[in-house]
Amino acid sequence: MKQVLLALTFCVGAYAVQAQTNLLTDGGFETLPAGYNKFIVNNSGKTKGMSGKWQMIFAKGSNCEGPCGQGTASVVTSSKVGGNNAVEIKIEAQTNRNDIRLFQSINAVPAGVYEISFYVKTDQVSPVAIDILKSTQPSTNNGAAPYTGNFTATTEWQQFKLTVDISDWTDEERNELRISIRLNNNKALPTGPFPKTYWVDDVSLVKVQ
């Protein structure tokens, strides 16, 4: 009986570890040195071909005077939740609510139910959203309920969570799916004043069922 109990304990423990495996690469930005900003790799919105790497978009757009989204992003040690690092994103100007996005695409995500979570704070109380997007959706596409979580960031670190069921997504839709954090994304025009700063840390995608 004791051996059976030990085996059951081991199985439960192993399942819990497996269930909590973060599918995002470097969700806490710990492998990047302070000051690193090269994840701002494109402003055109392309999302394919860089699986497992953080990417940052300040959208160019065609209907704005100058870039629609303007700002900077870099790894910092001055404000973080866990570990040594977080990402600091400074918005200098923003025309549309989807102009500024931090995202990562993931290869071959199994079907199932997932929890997305992240920590965020800002120097002004401001909206923030997190989306899970199919690989077949355009880079400018917003998630839609139940695949988008809309939250309000404050000047204190907060963790926000969203549970999504992607069991009915096809293999193609789940390969290169994207986790996207949209900053200052209120449904009306983006709220100022600018500049506005966000900090993001410990982003996670874990399978719960």
C-alpha positions as CSV (number, residue, x, y, z in Angstrom):
1,M,0.0,0.0,0.0
2,K,2.8,2.4,0.9
3,Q,4.4,1.8,-2.5
4,V,1.1,2.4,-4.3
5,L,0.7,5.7,-2.4
6,L,4.2,6.8,-3.3
7,A,3.5,5.9,-6.9
8,L,0.3,7.9,-6.9
9,T,2.0,10.9,-5.3
10,F,4.7,10.8,-7.9
11,C,2.2,10.6,-10.8
12,V,0.2,13.5,-9.4
13,G,3.4,15.6,-8.9
14,A,4.6,14.8,-12.4
15,Y,1.2,15.8,-13.9
16,A,1.3,19.1,-12.0
17,V,4.7,19.9,-13.3
18,Q,3.7,19.0,-16.8
19,A,0.5,21.0,-16.6
20,Q,2.4,24.1,-15.5
21,T,5.1,24.0,-18.2
22,N,5.3,27.5,-19.8
23,L,5.1,27.1,-23.6
24,L,6.4,30.6,-24.1
25,T,10.2,31.0,-24.4
26,D,11.7,33.2,-21.7
27,G,8.4,34.5,-20.3
28,G,10.3,36.5,-17.7
29,F,12.9,38.0,-20.1
30,E,15.7,36.6,-18.0
31,T,18.0,35.5,-20.9
32,L,18.2,39.0,-22.3
33,P,20.7,41.5,-21.0
34,A,19.7,44.8,-19.4
35,G,19.2,47.4,-22.1
36,Y,18.5,44.8,-24.8
37,N,16.0,46.2,-27.4
38,K,16.6,44.1,-30.5
39,F,13.2,42.3,-30.1
40,I,11.8,45.3,-31.9
41,V,12.5,43.4,-35.0
42,N,9.9,44.7,-37.4
43,N,7.3,47.5,-37.7
44,S,5.5,45.8,-40.6
45,G,3.4,43.4,-38.6
46,K,5.0,40.2,-39.9
47,T,4.6,37.4,-37.4
48,K,6.0,34.2,-39.0
49,G,9.4,32.8,-38.9
50,M,10.6,33.8,-35.4
51,S,9.0,31.2,-33.2
52,G,10.0,31.4,-29.6
53,K,11.3,34.9,-29.8
54,W,9.7,38.1,-28.4
55,Q,8.8,40.6,-31.0
56,M,7.6,44.2,-30.5
57,I,5.6,46.2,-33.0
58,F,5.2,50.0,-33.2
59,A,2.9,50.0,-36.3
60,K,3.8,52.1,-39.3
61,G,0.3,52.4,-40.7
62,S,-0.6,54.3,-43.8
63,N,-3.2,56.8,-42.5
64,C,-1.0,58.5,-39.9
65,E,1.3,61.5,-40.0
66,G,4.5,59.6,-39.3
67,P,4.3,56.2,-37.7
68,C,1.0,55.3,-36.1
69,G,2.8,54.0,-33.0
70,Q,6.0,55.5,-31.7
71,G,8.1,54.5,-28.7
72,T,10.9,52.4,-27.4
73,A,11.1,49.1,-25.6
74,S,14.0,47.5,-23.7
75,V,14.9,45.0,-20.9
76,V,15.3,46.7,-17.5
77,T,16.3,45.5,-14.0
78,S,14.9,48.6,-12.2
79,S,11.3,47.3,-12.0
80,K,10.4,43.6,-12.2
81,V,8.3,40.9,-10.5
82,G,10.4,37.8,-10.4
83,G,14.0,37.2,-11.4
84,N,16.1,40.0,-12.6
85,N,14.4,41.5,-15.6
86,A,11.2,42.9,-17.1
87,V,10.4,44.8,-20.3
88,E,9.8,48.5,-20.2
89,I,7.8,50.0,-23.1
90,K,7.6,53.7,-23.5
91,I,4.8,55.0,-25.8
92,E,5.6,58.3,-27.3
93,A,2.6,58.6,-29.6
94,Q,-0.2,56.3,-30.6
95,T,-3.0,56.7,-33.2
96,N,-4.9,53.4,-33.1
97,R,-5.6,51.0,-30.3
98,N,-3.8,48.2,-32.0
99,D,-0.6,50.1,-32.9
100,I,1.6,48.7,-30.2
101,R,1.9,45.0,-29.5
102,L,4.4,42.7,-27.7
103,F,4.0,39.1,-28.9
104,Q,5.5,35.7,-29.3
105,S,4.5,32.9,-31.7
106,I,4.7,29.2,-30.7
107,N,5.2,26.1,-32.8
108,A,2.9,23.1,-32.7
109,V,0.8,23.9,-29.6
110,P,-1.4,20.8,-28.6
111,A,-5.1,21.2,-28.5
112,G,-6.6,21.8,-25.1
113,V,-7.5,24.3,-22.5
114,Y,-4.9,26.9,-21.6
115,E,-4.3,29.7,-19.0
116,I,-2.5,32.8,-20.2
117,S,-1.2,35.1,-17.5
118,F,1.1,38.1,-17.2
119,Y,2.1,40.9,-14.9
120,V,1.9,44.5,-15.9
121,K,2.1,48.0,-14.4
122,T,2.0,51.5,-15.9
123,D,2.8,55.0,-14.8
124,Q,-0.8,56.0,-15.7
125,V,-3.9,54.0,-15.1
126,S,-4.5,52.6,-18.6
127,P,-6.1,49.6,-20.5
128,V,-4.2,46.6,-21.6
129,A,-5.3,43.4,-23.4
130,I,-3.9,39.9,-24.0
131,D,-4.9,37.9,-27.1
132,I,-4.4,34.4,-28.3
133,L,-4.5,34.4,-32.1
134,K,-4.6,31.6,-34.7
135,S,-1.7,31.4,-37.1
136,T,-4.2,32.1,-39.9
137,Q,-5.3,35.4,-38.4
138,P,-3.6,38.6,-39.8
139,S,-1.1,40.2,-37.5
140,T,-3.4,43.2,-37.1
141,N,-6.3,41.1,-36.0
142,N,-7.6,41.4,-32.5
143,G,-8.7,38.5,-30.5
144,A,-12.4,38.2,-29.7
145,A,-14.1,36.7,-26.7
146,P,-13.3,34.3,-25.3
147,Y,-9.8,34.7,-26.8
148,T,-9.1,38.2,-25.5
149,G,-8.8,39.5,-22.0
150,N,-9.3,43.2,-21.4
151,F,-7.8,44.6,-18.2
152,T,-6.9,47.9,-16.5
153,A,-3.2,48.3,-15.6
154,T,-2.3,50.6,-12.6
155,T,0.8,51.9,-11.0
156,E,1.2,48.7,-9.0
157,W,2.2,45.3,-10.4
158,Q,-0.8,43.1,-11.1
159,Q,-1.2,39.7,-12.5
160,F,-4.0,39.1,-15.1
161,K,-5.2,35.7,-16.3
162,L,-7.3,34.4,-19.1
163,T,-8.5,30.8,-19.7
164,V,-9.1,29.7,-23.3
165,D,-10.2,26.5,-24.9
166,I,-8.5,25.9,-28.3
167,S,-9.5,22.2,-28.5
168,D,-11.4,22.8,-31.8
169,W,-8.5,24.7,-33.5
170,T,-6.9,22.9,-36.4
171,D,-3.3,21.8,-36.4
172,E,-2.5,24.7,-38.8
173,E,-4.2,27.2,-36.5
174,R,-2.3,26.0,-33.5
175,N,1.1,26.0,-35.2
176,E,2.5,29.4,-34.9
177,L,-0.3,30.7,-32.8
178,R,0.5,34.0,-31.1
179,I,0.2,35.4,-27.6
180,S,-0.1,39.2,-28.0
181,I,-0.1,41.9,-25.4
182,R,-1.7,45.1,-26.7
183,L,-1.0,48.3,-24.7
184,N,-3.2,51.3,-24.3
185,N,-5.9,49.4,-26.3
186,N,-9.2,51.1,-25.2
187,K,-11.9,50.7,-27.8
188,A,-12.1,54.4,-28.5
189,L,-9.0,56.5,-29.4
190,P,-5.9,55.8,-27.4
191,T,-5.8,57.6,-24.1
192,G,-3.1,60.1,-23.3
193,P,-1.3,62.0,-22.2
194,F,1.9,60.8,-23.7
195,P,4.6,59.7,-23.1
196,K,3.2,56.7,-21.2
197,T,5.2,53.8,-19.8
198,Y,4.3,50.1,-19.3
199,W,6.3,47.4,-17.6
200,V,5.6,43.7,-18.5
201,D,7.0,40.6,-16.8
202,D,6.4,36.8,-16.3
203,V,4.2,36.1,-19.3
204,S,3.0,32.5,-19.3
205,L,0.9,30.0,-21.4
206,V,0.2,26.7,-19.6
207,K,-2.0,23.8,-20.4
208,V,-4.5,23.2,-17.7
209,Q,-6.6,20.4,-19.4
